[in-house]
Amino acid sequence: MSEAKSGISCLDGGYRRNRQRRYLEHTIRDEHDFVRHADYVHYNPVKHRLVTRVRDWPHSSFHLYVRRGLLPQDWAGDVNADPSGYGEPRE
């Protein structure tokens, strides 16, 4: 099995797990923590400029949250309509 497939790399004759950079394991502690992480996941396509509104990303669980009445259709607004300067810095 190749190094890429196994996820194991050899370093100084020993083996160690090859982890993704910046990946941290996290156990959801409570409902508030779950909501924060769900919000983060829902907003990611906007943050990475794939869409300007959360609702425009078709692969999101956001649409299920809207159908169940947990979030409004316009949650997080439109990134182009927000003159406040909040969020990630633009390049």
PDB file with one MODEL, atoms N, CA, C and O in Angstrom:
MODEL        1
ATOM      1  N   MET A   1       0.846  -1.175   0.000  1.00  0.00           N
ATOM      2  CA  MET A   1       0.000   0.000   0.000  1.00  0.00           C
ATOM      3  C   MET A   1       0.892   1.239   0.000  1.00  0.00           C
ATOM      4  O   MET A   1       1.892   1.300   0.716  1.00  0.00           O
ATOM      5  N   SER A   2       0.520   2.209  -0.802  1.00  0.00           N
ATOM      6  CA  SER A   2       1.355   3.405  -0.886  1.00  0.00           C
ATOM      7  C   SER A   2       1.153   4.298   0.327  1.00  0.00           C
ATOM      8  O   SER A   2       0.171   4.171   1.058  1.00  0.00           O
ATOM      9  N   GLU A   3       2.111   5.213   0.530  1.00  0.00           N
ATOM     10  CA  GLU A   3       2.030   6.157   1.655  1.00  0.00           C
ATOM     11  C   GLU A   3       0.766   6.995   1.579  1.00  0.00           C
ATOM     12  O   GLU A   3       0.129   7.248   2.601  1.00  0.00           O
ATOM     13  N   ALA A   4       0.394   7.431   0.369  1.00  0.00           N
ATOM     14  CA  ALA A   4      -0.790   8.284   0.209  1.00  0.00           C
ATOM     15  C   ALA A   4      -2.062   7.533   0.582  1.00  0.00           C
ATOM     16  O   ALA A   4      -2.964   8.105   1.195  1.00  0.00           O
ATOM     17  N   LYS A   5      -2.141   6.255   0.216  1.00  0.00           N
ATOM     18  CA  LYS A   5      -3.342   5.480   0.521  1.00  0.00           C
ATOM     19  C   LYS A   5      -3.430   5.135   2.000  1.00  0.00           C
ATOM     20  O   LYS A   5      -4.514   5.174   2.581  1.00  0.00           O
ATOM     21  N   SER A   6      -2.323   4.805   2.603  1.00  0.00           N
ATOM     22  CA  SER A   6      -2.347   4.351   3.993  1.00  0.00           C
ATOM     23  C   SER A   6      -2.469   5.498   4.986  1.00  0.00           C
ATOM     24  O   SER A   6      -2.937   5.300   6.107  1.00  0.00           O
ATOM     25  N   GLY A   7      -2.049   6.701   4.583  1.00  0.00           N
ATOM     26  CA  GLY A   7      -2.054   7.822   5.508  1.00  0.00           C
ATOM     27  C   GLY A   7      -0.935   7.758   6.527  1.00  0.00           C
ATOM     28  O   GLY A   7      -0.944   8.496   7.512  1.00  0.00           O
ATOM     29  N   ILE A   8       0.034   6.872   6.293  1.00  0.00           N
ATOM     30  CA  ILE A   8       1.152   6.702   7.222  1.00  0.00           C
ATOM     31  C   ILE A   8       2.431   7.126   6.505  1.00  0.00           C
ATOM     32  O   ILE A   8       2.656   6.757   5.352  1.00  0.00           O
ATOM     33  N   SER A   9       3.253   7.889   7.183  1.00  0.00           N
ATOM     34  CA  SER A   9       4.530   8.270   6.600  1.00  0.00           C
ATOM     35  C   SER A   9       5.653   7.782   7.497  1.00  0.00           C
ATOM     36  O   SER A   9       5.476   7.639   8.707  1.00  0.00           O
ATOM     37  N   CYS A  10       6.785   7.532   6.910  1.00  0.00           N
ATOM     38  CA  CYS A  10       7.947   7.055   7.657  1.00  0.00           C
ATOM     39  C   CYS A  10       8.847   8.246   7.949  1.00  0.00           C
ATOM     40  O   CYS A  10       9.189   9.004   7.042  1.00  0.00           O
ATOM     41  N   LEU A  11       9.226   8.413   9.192  1.00  0.00           N
ATOM     42  CA  LEU A  11      10.081   9.522   9.583  1.00  0.00           C
ATOM     43  C   LEU A  11      11.125   8.982  10.547  1.00  0.00           C
ATOM     44  O   LEU A  11      10.790   8.501  11.629  1.00  0.00           O
ATOM     45  N   ASP A  12      12.384   9.061  10.154  1.00  0.00           N
ATOM     46  CA  ASP A  12      13.497   8.561  10.973  1.00  0.00           C
ATOM     47  C   ASP A  12      13.304   7.102  11.366  1.00  0.00           C
ATOM     48  O   ASP A  12      13.603   6.714  12.495  1.00  0.00           O
ATOM     49  N   GLY A  13      12.802   6.294  10.435  1.00  0.00           N
ATOM     50  CA  GLY A  13      12.657   4.876  10.698  1.00  0.00           C
ATOM     51  C   GLY A  13      11.407   4.507  11.485  1.00  0.00           C
ATOM     52  O   GLY A  13      11.104   3.322  11.623  1.00  0.00           O
ATOM     53  N   GLY A  14      10.680   5.481  12.000  1.00  0.00           N
ATOM     54  CA  GLY A  14       9.448   5.197  12.731  1.00  0.00           C
ATOM     55  C   GLY A  14       8.240   5.589  11.908  1.00  0.00           C
ATOM     56  O   GLY A  14       8.369   6.255  10.881  1.00  0.00           O
ATOM     57  N   TYR A  15       7.099   5.189  12.346  1.00  0.00           N
ATOM     58  CA  TYR A  15       5.872   5.514  11.622  1.00  0.00           C
ATOM     59  C   TYR A  15       5.020   6.471  12.438  1.00  0.00           C
ATOM     60  O   TYR A  15       5.015   6.431  13.668  1.00  0.00           O
ATOM     61  N   ARG A  16       4.301   7.332  11.730  1.00  0.00           N
ATOM     62  CA  ARG A  16       3.378   8.232  12.414  1.00  0.00           C
ATOM     63  C   ARG A  16       2.201   8.500  11.486  1.00  0.00           C
ATOM     64  O   ARG A  16       2.333   8.409  10.265  1.00  0.00           O
ATOM     65  N   ARG A  17       1.089   8.818  12.045  1.00  0.00           N
ATOM     66  CA  ARG A  17      -0.101   9.147  11.262  1.00  0.00           C
ATOM     67  C   ARG A  17       0.094  10.493  10.586  1.00  0.00           C
ATOM     68  O   ARG A  17       0.578  11.444  11.199  1.00  0.00           O
ATOM     69  N   ASN A  18      -0.284  10.564   9.332  1.00  0.00           N
ATOM     70  CA  ASN A  18      -0.189  11.790   8.558  1.00  0.00           C
ATOM     71  C   ASN A  18      -1.535  12.504   8.665  1.00  0.00           C
ATOM     72  O   ASN A  18      -2.520  12.033   8.097  1.00  0.00           O
ATOM     73  N   ARG A  19      -1.599  13.631   9.380  1.00  0.00           N
ATOM     74  CA  ARG A  19      -2.854  14.356   9.596  1.00  0.00           C
ATOM     75  C   ARG A  19      -2.955  15.550   8.671  1.00  0.00           C
ATOM     76  O   ARG A  19      -1.957  16.101   8.206  1.00  0.00           O
ATOM     77  N   GLN A  20      -4.193  15.927   8.423  1.00  0.00           N
ATOM     78  CA  GLN A  20      -4.409  17.151   7.661  1.00  0.00           C
ATOM     79  C   GLN A  20      -3.913  18.325   8.475  1.00  0.00           C
ATOM     80  O   GLN A  20      -4.082  18.356   9.694  1.00  0.00           O
ATOM     81  N   ARG A  21      -3.301  19.295   7.806  1.00  0.00           N
ATOM     82  CA  ARG A  21      -2.892  20.493   8.514  1.00  0.00           C
ATOM     83  C   ARG A  21      -4.127  21.232   8.992  1.00  0.00           C
ATOM     84  O   ARG A  21      -5.155  21.244   8.315  1.00  0.00           O
ATOM     85  N   ARG A  22      -4.025  21.849  10.161  1.00  0.00           N
ATOM     86  CA  ARG A  22      -5.069  22.669  10.764  1.00  0.00           C
ATOM     87  C   ARG A  22      -6.313  21.876  11.154  1.00  0.00           C
ATOM     88  O   ARG A  22      -7.344  22.484  11.443  1.00  0.00           O
ATOM     89  N   TYR A  23      -6.261  20.560  11.172  1.00  0.00           N
ATOM     90  CA  TYR A  23      -7.407  19.758  11.581  1.00  0.00           C
ATOM     91  C   TYR A  23      -7.324  19.504  13.073  1.00  0.00           C
ATOM     92  O   TYR A  23      -6.303  19.040  13.581  1.00  0.00           O
ATOM     93  N   LEU A  24      -8.397  19.808  13.765  1.00  0.00           N
ATOM     94  CA  LEU A  24      -8.475  19.536  15.193  1.00  0.00           C
ATOM     95  C   LEU A  24      -9.737  18.746  15.474  1.00  0.00           C
ATOM     96  O   LEU A  24     -10.824  19.137  15.049  1.00  0.00           O
ATOM     97  N   GLU A  25      -9.605  17.647  16.180  1.00  0.00           N
ATOM     98  CA  GLU A  25     -10.760  16.853  16.561  1.00  0.00           C
ATOM     99  C   GLU A  25     -11.538  17.612  17.625  1.00  0.00           C
ATOM    100  O   GLU A  25     -10.948  18.233  18.509  1.00  0.00           O
ATOM    101  N   HIS A  26     -12.851  17.561  17.538  1.00  0.00           N
ATOM    102  CA  HIS A  26     -13.674  18.284  18.500  1.00  0.00           C
ATOM    103  C   HIS A  26     -14.941  17.492  18.779  1.00  0.00           C
ATOM    104  O   HIS A  26     -15.633  17.079  17.848  1.00  0.00           O
ATOM    105  N   THR A  27     -15.242  17.283  20.019  1.00  0.00           N
ATOM    106  CA  THR A  27     -16.484  16.642  20.427  1.00  0.00           C
ATOM    107  C   THR A  27     -17.503  17.729  20.724  1.00  0.00           C
ATOM    108  O   THR A  27     -17.217  18.670  21.465  1.00  0.00           O
ATOM    109  N   ILE A  28     -18.689  17.602  20.151  1.00  0.00           N
ATOM    110  CA  ILE A  28     -19.753  18.571  20.406  1.00  0.00           C
ATOM    111  C   ILE A  28     -20.162  18.445  21.871  1.00  0.00           C
ATOM    112  O   ILE A  28     -20.515  17.361  22.334  1.00  0.00           O
ATOM    113  N   ARG A  29     -20.111  19.565  22.597  1.00  0.00           N
ATOM    114  CA  ARG A  29     -20.340  19.548  24.037  1.00  0.00           C
ATOM    115  C   ARG A  29     -21.799  19.689  24.435  1.00  0.00           C
ATOM    116  O   ARG A  29     -22.246  19.061  25.395  1.00  0.00           O
ATOM    117  N   ASP A  30     -22.545  20.511  23.701  1.00  0.00           N
ATOM    118  CA  ASP A  30     -23.942  20.760  24.069  1.00  0.00           C
ATOM    119  C   ASP A  30     -24.677  21.320  22.855  1.00  0.00           C
ATOM    120  O   ASP A  30     -24.097  21.439  21.776  1.00  0.00           O
ATOM    121  N   GLU A  31     -25.948  21.663  23.028  1.00  0.00           N
ATOM    122  CA  GLU A  31     -26.751  22.155  21.913  1.00  0.00           C
ATOM    123  C   GLU A  31     -26.205  23.469  21.355  1.00  0.00           C
ATOM    124  O   GLU A  31     -26.190  23.669  20.140  1.00  0.00           O
ATOM    125  N   HIS A  32     -25.764  24.353  22.227  1.00  0.00           N
ATOM    126  CA  HIS A  32     -25.198  25.624  21.770  1.00  0.00           C
ATOM    127  C   HIS A  32     -23.965  25.395  20.892  1.00  0.00           C
ATOM    128  O   HIS A  32     -23.802  26.054  19.866  1.00  0.00           O
ATOM    129  N   ASP A  33     -23.109  24.473  21.291  1.00  0.00           N
ATOM    130  CA  ASP A  33     -21.918  24.143  20.522  1.00  0.00           C
ATOM    131  C   ASP A  33     -22.304  23.559  19.167  1.00  0.00           C
ATOM    132  O   ASP A  33     -21.677  23.873  18.155  1.00  0.00           O
ATOM    133  N   PHE A  34     -23.335  22.709  19.140  1.00  0.00           N
ATOM    134  CA  PHE A  34     -23.818  22.135  17.885  1.00  0.00           C
ATOM    135  C   PHE A  34     -24.309  23.235  16.941  1.00  0.00           C
ATOM    136  O   PHE A  34     -23.988  23.224  15.753  1.00  0.00           O
ATOM    137  N   VAL A  35     -25.083  24.177  17.467  1.00  0.00           N
ATOM    138  CA  VAL A  35     -25.614  25.276  16.654  1.00  0.00           C
ATOM    139  C   VAL A  35     -24.469  26.106  16.073  1.00  0.00           C
ATOM    140  O   VAL A  35     -24.508  26.474  14.899  1.00  0.00           O
ATOM    141  N   ARG A  36     -23.458  26.401  16.877  1.00  0.00           N
ATOM    142  CA  ARG A  36     -22.301  27.159  16.380  1.00  0.00           C
ATOM    143  C   ARG A  36     -21.607  26.439  15.224  1.00  0.00           C
ATOM    144  O   ARG A  36     -21.238  27.065  14.230  1.00  0.00           O
ATOM    145  N   HIS A  37     -21.434  25.132  15.355  1.00  0.00           N
ATOM    146  CA  HIS A  37     -20.771  24.364  14.303  1.00  0.00           C
ATOM    147  C   HIS A  37     -21.648  24.250  13.055  1.00  0.00           C
ATOM    148  O   HIS A  37     -21.137  24.322  11.938  1.00  0.00           O
ATOM    149  N   ALA A  38     -22.951  24.075  13.228  1.00  0.00           N
ATOM    150  CA  ALA A  38     -23.864  24.030  12.077  1.00  0.00           C
ATOM    151  C   ALA A  38     -23.838  25.364  11.343  1.00  0.00           C
ATOM    152  O   ALA A  38     -23.799  25.394  10.113  1.00  0.00           O
ATOM    153  N   ASP A  39     -23.861  26.477  12.094  1.00  0.00           N
ATOM    154  CA  ASP A  39     -23.779  27.802  11.468  1.00  0.00           C
ATOM    155  C   ASP A  39     -22.484  27.945  10.678  1.00  0.00           C
ATOM    156  O   ASP A  39     -22.490  28.467   9.564  1.00  0.00           O
ATOM    157  N   TYR A  40     -21.389  27.488  11.244  1.00  0.00           N
ATOM    158  CA  TYR A  40     -20.088  27.556  10.576  1.00  0.00           C
ATOM    159  C   TYR A  40     -20.129  26.789   9.252  1.00  0.00           C
ATOM    160  O   TYR A  40     -19.669  27.286   8.224  1.00  0.00           O
ATOM    161  N   VAL A  41     -20.680  25.583   9.288  1.00  0.00           N
ATOM    162  CA  VAL A  41     -20.761  24.753   8.085  1.00  0.00           C
ATOM    163  C   VAL A  41     -21.665  25.407   7.050  1.00  0.00           C
ATOM    164  O   VAL A  41     -21.344  25.419   5.861  1.00  0.00           O
ATOM    165  N   HIS A  42     -22.792  25.948   7.494  1.00  0.00           N
ATOM    166  CA  HIS A  42     -23.717  26.590   6.559  1.00  0.00           C
ATOM    167  C   HIS A  42     -23.097  27.819   5.897  1.00  0.00           C
ATOM    168  O   HIS A  42     -23.372  28.093   4.729  1.00  0.00           O
ATOM    169  N   TYR A  43     -22.274  28.554   6.620  1.00  0.00           N
ATOM    170  CA  TYR A  43     -21.717  29.791   6.085  1.00  0.00           C
ATOM    171  C   TYR A  43     -20.448  29.574   5.247  1.00  0.00           C
ATOM    172  O   TYR A  43     -20.038  30.478   4.518  1.00  0.00           O
ATOM    173  N   ASN A  44     -19.832  28.413   5.336  1.00  0.00           N
ATOM    174  CA  ASN A  44     -18.571  28.161   4.644  1.00  0.00           C
ATOM    175  C   ASN A  44     -18.594  28.453   3.139  1.00  0.00           C
ATOM    176  O   ASN A  44     -17.644  29.067   2.653  1.00  0.00           O
ATOM    177  N   PRO A  45     -19.612  28.056   2.372  1.00  0.00           N
ATOM    178  CA  PRO A  45     -19.600  28.374   0.934  1.00  0.00           C
ATOM    179  C   PRO A  45     -19.572  29.882   0.660  1.00  0.00           C
ATOM    180  O   PRO A  45     -19.002  30.318  -0.340  1.00  0.00           O
ATOM    181  N   VAL A  46     -20.180  30.676   1.539  1.00  0.00           N
ATOM    182  CA  VAL A  46     -20.144  32.131   1.395  1.00  0.00           C
ATOM    183  C   VAL A  46     -18.746  32.638   1.751  1.00  0.00           C
ATOM    184  O   VAL A  46     -18.174  33.463   1.038  1.00  0.00           O
ATOM    185  N   LYS A  47     -18.213  32.143   2.845  1.00  0.00           N
ATOM    186  CA  LYS A  47     -16.881  32.554   3.293  1.00  0.00           C
ATOM    187  C   LYS A  47     -15.828  32.322   2.215  1.00  0.00           C
ATOM    188  O   LYS A  47     -14.916  33.130   2.042  1.00  0.00           O
ATOM    189  N   HIS A  48     -15.960  31.219   1.496  1.00  0.00           N
ATOM    190  CA  HIS A  48     -14.977  30.872   0.471  1.00  0.00           C
ATOM    191  C   HIS A  48     -15.400  31.345  -0.921  1.00  0.00           C
ATOM    192  O   HIS A  48     -14.855  30.913  -1.937  1.00  0.00           O
ATOM    193  N   ARG A  49     -16.383  32.241  -0.937  1.00  0.00           N
ATOM    194  CA  ARG A  49     -16.835  32.934  -2.152  1.00  0.00           C
ATOM    195  C   ARG A  49     -17.319  32.013  -3.262  1.00  0.00           C
ATOM    196  O   ARG A  49     -17.131  32.293  -4.446  1.00  0.00           O
ATOM    197  N   LEU A  50     -17.943  30.914  -2.864  1.00  0.00           N
ATOM    198  CA  LEU A  50     -18.557  30.029  -3.849  1.00  0.00           C
ATOM    199  C   LEU A  50     -19.956  30.533  -4.214  1.00  0.00           C
ATOM    200  O   LEU A  50     -20.432  30.319  -5.328  1.00  0.00           O
ATOM    201  N   VAL A  51     -20.603  31.202  -3.260  1.00  0.00           N
ATOM    202  CA  VAL A  51     -21.911  31.833  -3.440  1.00  0.00           C
ATOM    203  C   VAL A  51     -21.932  33.117  -2.624  1.00  0.00           C
ATOM    204  O   VAL A  51     -21.064  33.334  -1.779  1.00  0.00           O
ATOM    205  N   THR A  52     -22.937  33.979  -2.879  1.00  0.00           N
ATOM    206  CA  THR A  52     -23.037  35.214  -2.092  1.00  0.00           C
ATOM    207  C   THR A  52     -24.071  35.094  -0.982  1.00  0.00           C
ATOM    208  O   THR A  52     -24.092  35.916  -0.066  1.00  0.00           O
ATOM    209  N   ARG A  53     -24.932  34.077  -1.054  1.00  0.00           N
ATOM    210  CA  ARG A  53     -25.931  33.838  -0.010  1.00  0.00           C
ATOM    211  C   ARG A  53     -25.918  32.366   0.365  1.00  0.00           C
ATOM    212  O   ARG A  53     -25.709  31.511  -0.495  1.00  0.00           O
ATOM    213  N   VAL A  54     -26.135  32.063   1.626  1.00  0.00           N
ATOM    214  CA  VAL A  54     -26.138  30.680   2.101  1.00  0.00           C
ATOM    215  C   VAL A  54     -27.148  29.855   1.319  1.00  0.00           C
ATOM    216  O   VAL A  54     -26.864  28.712   0.961  1.00  0.00           O
ATOM    217  N   ARG A  55     -28.307  30.406   1.053  1.00  0.00           N
ATOM    218  CA  ARG A  55     -29.378  29.650   0.378  1.00  0.00           C
ATOM    219  C   ARG A  55     -29.027  29.288  -1.069  1.00  0.00           C
ATOM    220  O   ARG A  55     -29.701  28.447  -1.664  1.00  0.00           O
ATOM    221  N   ASP A  56     -28.000  29.897  -1.642  1.00  0.00           N
ATOM    222  CA  ASP A  56     -27.622  29.604  -3.025  1.00  0.00           C
ATOM    223  C   ASP A  56     -26.750  28.357  -3.169  1.00  0.00           C
ATOM    224  O   ASP A  56     -26.515  27.897  -4.287  1.00  0.00           O
ATOM    225  N   TRP A  57     -26.272  27.807  -2.061  1.00  0.00           N
ATOM    226  CA  TRP A  57     -25.446  26.594  -2.117  1.00  0.00           C
ATOM    227  C   TRP A  57     -26.378  25.386  -2.056  1.00  0.00           C
ATOM    228  O   TRP A  57     -26.947  25.112  -0.999  1.00  0.00           O
ATOM    229  N   PRO A  58     -26.553  24.644  -3.177  1.00  0.00           N
ATOM    230  CA  PRO A  58     -27.563  23.585  -3.239  1.00  0.00           C
ATOM    231  C   PRO A  58     -27.252  22.344  -2.399  1.00  0.00           C
ATOM    232  O   PRO A  58     -28.155  21.555  -2.122  1.00  0.00           O
ATOM    233  N   HIS A  59     -26.014  22.156  -1.996  1.00  0.00           N
ATOM    234  CA  HIS A  59     -25.600  20.931  -1.301  1.00  0.00           C
ATOM    235  C   HIS A  59     -25.632  21.071   0.219  1.00  0.00           C
ATOM    236  O   HIS A  59     -25.082  20.226   0.926  1.00  0.00           O
ATOM    237  N   SER A  60     -26.258  22.107   0.724  1.00  0.00           N
ATOM    238  CA  SER A  60     -26.211  22.419   2.149  1.00  0.00           C
ATOM    239  C   SER A  60     -27.389  21.846   2.928  1.00  0.00           C
ATOM    240  O   SER A  60     -28.508  21.767   2.422  1.00  0.00           O
ATOM    241  N   SER A  61     -27.120  21.451   4.157  1.00  0.00           N
ATOM    242  CA  SER A  61     -28.199  21.051   5.068  1.00  0.00           C
ATOM    243  C   SER A  61     -29.022  22.268   5.494  1.00  0.00           C
ATOM    244  O   SER A  61     -30.060  22.122   6.139  1.00  0.00           O
ATOM    245  N   PHE A  62     -28.565  23.457   5.137  1.00  0.00           N
ATOM    246  CA  PHE A  62     -29.298  24.685   5.421  1.00  0.00           C
ATOM    247  C   PHE A  62     -30.734  24.596   4.919  1.00  0.00           C
ATOM    248  O   PHE A  62     -31.654  25.071   5.586  1.00  0.00           O
ATOM    249  N   HIS A  63     -30.933  23.994   3.750  1.00  0.00           N
ATOM    250  CA  HIS A  63     -32.271  23.893   3.164  1.00  0.00           C
ATOM    251  C   HIS A  63     -33.199  23.038   4.032  1.00  0.00           C
ATOM    252  O   HIS A  63     -34.394  23.321   4.119  1.00  0.00           O
ATOM    253  N   LEU A  64     -32.672  22.019   4.661  1.00  0.00           N
ATOM    254  CA  LEU A  64     -33.445  21.200   5.602  1.00  0.00           C
ATOM    255  C   LEU A  64     -33.825  22.030   6.829  1.00  0.00           C
ATOM    256  O   LEU A  64     -34.951  21.929   7.318  1.00  0.00           O
ATOM    257  N   TYR A  65     -32.910  22.834   7.320  1.00  0.00           N
ATOM    258  CA  TYR A  65     -33.181  23.698   8.473  1.00  0.00           C
ATOM    259  C   TYR A  65     -34.297  24.691   8.143  1.00  0.00           C
ATOM    260  O   TYR A  65     -35.147  24.973   8.989  1.00  0.00           O
ATOM    261  N   VAL A  66     -34.297  25.221   6.917  1.00  0.00           N
ATOM    262  CA  VAL A  66     -35.351  26.162   6.501  1.00  0.00           C
ATOM    263  C   VAL A  66     -36.690  25.430   6.428  1.00  0.00           C
ATOM    264  O   VAL A  66     -37.690  25.922   6.951  1.00  0.00           O
ATOM    265  N   ARG A  67     -36.721  24.262   5.785  1.00  0.00           N
ATOM    266  CA  ARG A  67     -37.975  23.489   5.679  1.00  0.00           C
ATOM    267  C   ARG A  67     -38.549  23.155   7.053  1.00  0.00           C
ATOM    268  O   ARG A  67     -39.768  23.139   7.226  1.00  0.00           O
ATOM    269  N   ARG A  68     -37.698  22.894   8.013  1.00  0.00           N
ATOM    270  CA  ARG A  68     -38.163  22.552   9.369  1.00  0.00           C
ATOM    271  C   ARG A  68     -38.455  23.779  10.224  1.00  0.00           C
ATOM    272  O   ARG A  68     -38.879  23.648  11.373  1.00  0.00           O
ATOM    273  N   GLY A  69     -38.233  24.967   9.674  1.00  0.00           N
ATOM    274  CA  GLY A  69     -38.530  26.200  10.393  1.00  0.00           C
ATOM    275  C   GLY A  69     -37.480  26.592  11.424  1.00  0.00           C
ATOM    276  O   GLY A  69     -37.750  27.410  12.303  1.00  0.00           O
ATOM    277  N   LEU A  70     -36.292  26.019  11.324  1.00  0.00           N
ATOM    278  CA  LEU A  70     -35.235  26.310  12.289  1.00  0.00           C
ATOM    279  C   LEU A  70     -34.446  27.563  11.925  1.00  0.00           C
ATOM    280  O   LEU A  70     -33.909  28.238  12.803  1.00  0.00           O
ATOM    281  N   LEU A  71     -34.375  27.874  10.636  1.00  0.00           N
ATOM    282  CA  LEU A  71     -33.678  29.070  10.162  1.00  0.00           C
ATOM    283  C   LEU A  71     -34.522  29.748   9.089  1.00  0.00           C
ATOM    284  O   LEU A  71     -35.216  29.067   8.334  1.00  0.00           O
ATOM    285  N   PRO A  72     -34.476  31.087   9.008  1.00  0.00           N
ATOM    286  CA  PRO A  72     -35.196  31.771   7.939  1.00  0.00           C
ATOM    287  C   PRO A  72     -34.444  31.645   6.606  1.00  0.00           C
ATOM    288  O   PRO A  72     -33.226  31.468   6.589  1.00  0.00           O
ATOM    289  N   GLN A  73     -35.172  31.736   5.505  1.00  0.00           N
ATOM    290  CA  GLN A  73     -34.593  31.619   4.167  1.00  0.00           C
ATOM    291  C   GLN A  73     -33.466  32.629   3.936  1.00  0.00           C
ATOM    292  O   GLN A  73     -32.513  32.340   3.212  1.00  0.00           O
ATOM    293  N   ASP A  74     -33.574  33.806   4.545  1.00  0.00           N
ATOM    294  CA  ASP A  74     -32.560  34.848   4.334  1.00  0.00           C
ATOM    295  C   ASP A  74     -31.501  34.891   5.436  1.00  0.00           C
ATOM    296  O   ASP A  74     -30.848  35.917   5.629  1.00  0.00           O
ATOM    297  N   TRP A  75     -31.329  33.778   6.160  1.00  0.00           N
ATOM    298  CA  TRP A  75     -30.339  33.711   7.237  1.00  0.00           C
ATOM    299  C   TRP A  75     -28.965  34.100   6.704  1.00  0.00           C
ATOM    300  O   TRP A  75     -28.557  33.621   5.646  1.00  0.00           O
ATOM    301  N   ALA A  76     -28.264  34.941   7.402  1.00  0.00           N
ATOM    302  CA  ALA A  76     -26.921  35.443   7.083  1.00  0.00           C
ATOM    303  C   ALA A  76     -26.910  36.435   5.930  1.00  0.00           C
ATOM    304  O   ALA A  76     -25.844  36.943   5.581  1.00  0.00           O
ATOM    305  N   GLY A  77     -28.051  36.729   5.329  1.00  0.00           N
ATOM    306  CA  GLY A  77     -28.137  37.779   4.320  1.00  0.00           C
ATOM    307  C   GLY A  77     -27.334  37.517   3.062  1.00  0.00           C
ATOM    308  O   GLY A  77     -27.037  36.371   2.723  1.00  0.00           O
ATOM    309  N   ASP A  78     -26.991  38.583   2.382  1.00  0.00           N
ATOM    310  CA  ASP A  78     -26.240  38.551   1.130  1.00  0.00           C
ATOM    311  C   ASP A  78     -24.906  39.250   1.363  1.00  0.00           C
ATOM    312  O   ASP A  78     -24.873  40.402   1.796  1.00  0.00           O
ATOM    313  N   VAL A  79     -23.820  38.563   1.080  1.00  0.00           N
ATOM    314  CA  VAL A  79     -22.487  39.118   1.349  1.00  0.00           C
ATOM    315  C   VAL A  79     -22.243  40.404   0.552  1.00  0.00           C
ATOM    316  O   VAL A  79     -21.514  41.281   1.016  1.00  0.00           O
ATOM    317  N   ASN A  80     -22.830  40.531  -0.618  1.00  0.00           N
ATOM    318  CA  ASN A  80     -22.645  41.737  -1.426  1.00  0.00           C
ATOM    319  C   ASN A  80     -23.443  42.916  -0.902  1.00  0.00           C
ATOM    320  O   ASN A  80     -23.115  44.063  -1.208  1.00  0.00           O
ATOM    321  N   ALA A  81     -24.485  42.662  -0.120  1.00  0.00           N
ATOM    322  CA  ALA A  81     -25.337  43.736   0.387  1.00  0.00           C
ATOM    323  C   ALA A  81     -24.915  44.210   1.769  1.00  0.00           C
ATOM    324  O   ALA A  81     -25.551  45.104   2.327  1.00  0.00           O
ATOM    325  N   ASP A  82     -23.854  43.631   2.339  1.00  0.00           N
ATOM    326  CA  ASP A  82     -23.436  43.960   3.702  1.00  0.00           C
ATOM    327  C   ASP A  82     -22.259  44.940   3.684  1.00  0.00           C
ATOM    328  O   ASP A  82     -21.121  44.518   3.476  1.00  0.00           O
ATOM    329  N   PRO A  83     -22.503  46.218   3.893  1.00  0.00           N
ATOM    330  CA  PRO A  83     -21.422  47.194   3.881  1.00  0.00           C
ATOM    331  C   PRO A  83     -20.681  47.311   5.210  1.00  0.00           C
ATOM    332  O   PRO A  83     -19.806  48.165   5.348  1.00  0.00           O
ATOM    333  N   SER A  84     -21.012  46.475   6.186  1.00  0.00           N
ATOM    334  CA  SER A  84     -20.467  46.622   7.536  1.00  0.00           C
ATOM    335  C   SER A  84     -18.991  46.283   7.654  1.00  0.00           C
ATOM    336  O   SER A  84     -18.312  46.761   8.563  1.00  0.00           O
ATOM    337  N   GLY A  85     -18.487  45.457   6.735  1.00  0.00           N
ATOM    338  CA  GLY A  85     -17.080  45.080   6.810  1.00  0.00           C
ATOM    339  C   GLY A  85     -16.800  43.920   7.739  1.00  0.00           C
ATOM    340  O   GLY A  85     -15.640  43.650   8.049  1.00  0.00           O
ATOM    341  N   TYR A  86     -17.844  43.217   8.197  1.00  0.00           N
ATOM    342  CA  TYR A  86     -17.636  42.062   9.055  1.00  0.00           C
ATOM    343  C   TYR A  86     -17.188  40.868   8.238  1.00  0.00           C
ATOM    344  O   TYR A  86     -17.349  40.843   7.018  1.00  0.00           O
ATOM    345  N   GLY A  87     -16.627  39.880   8.912  1.00  0.00           N
ATOM    346  CA  GLY A  87     -16.246  38.631   8.259  1.00  0.00           C
ATOM    347  C   GLY A  87     -14.785  38.612   7.874  1.00  0.00           C
ATOM    348  O   GLY A  87     -13.985  39.410   8.362  1.00  0.00           O
ATOM    349  N   GLU A  88     -14.450  37.687   6.989  1.00  0.00           N
ATOM    350  CA  GLU A  88     -13.077  37.506   6.552  1.00  0.00           C
ATOM    351  C   GLU A  88     -12.630  38.694   5.691  1.00  0.00           C
ATOM    352  O   GLU A  88     -13.426  39.240   4.927  1.00  0.00           O
ATOM    353  N   PRO A  89     -11.373  39.088   5.815  1.00  0.00           N
ATOM    354  CA  PRO A  89     -10.877  40.183   4.968  1.00  0.00           C
ATOM    355  C   PRO A  89     -10.862  39.760   3.505  1.00  0.00           C
ATOM    356  O   PRO A  89     -10.543  38.615   3.183  1.00  0.00           O
ATOM    357  N   ARG A  90     -11.200  40.671   2.646  1.00  0.00           N
ATOM    358  CA  ARG A  90     -11.187  40.395   1.206  1.00  0.00           C
ATOM    359  C   ARG A  90      -9.782  40.627   0.662  1.00  0.00           C
ATOM    360  O   ARG A  90      -9.055  41.510   1.117  1.00  0.00           O
ATOM    361  N   GLU A  91      -9.430  39.825  -0.306  1.00  0.00           N
ATOM    362  CA  GLU A  91      -8.093  39.946  -0.917  1.00  0.00           C
ATOM    363  C   GLU A  91      -8.122  40.867  -2.100  1.00  0.00           C
ATOM    364  O   GLU A  91      -7.091  41.087  -2.736  1.00  0.00           O
TER     365      GLU A  91
ENDMDL
END
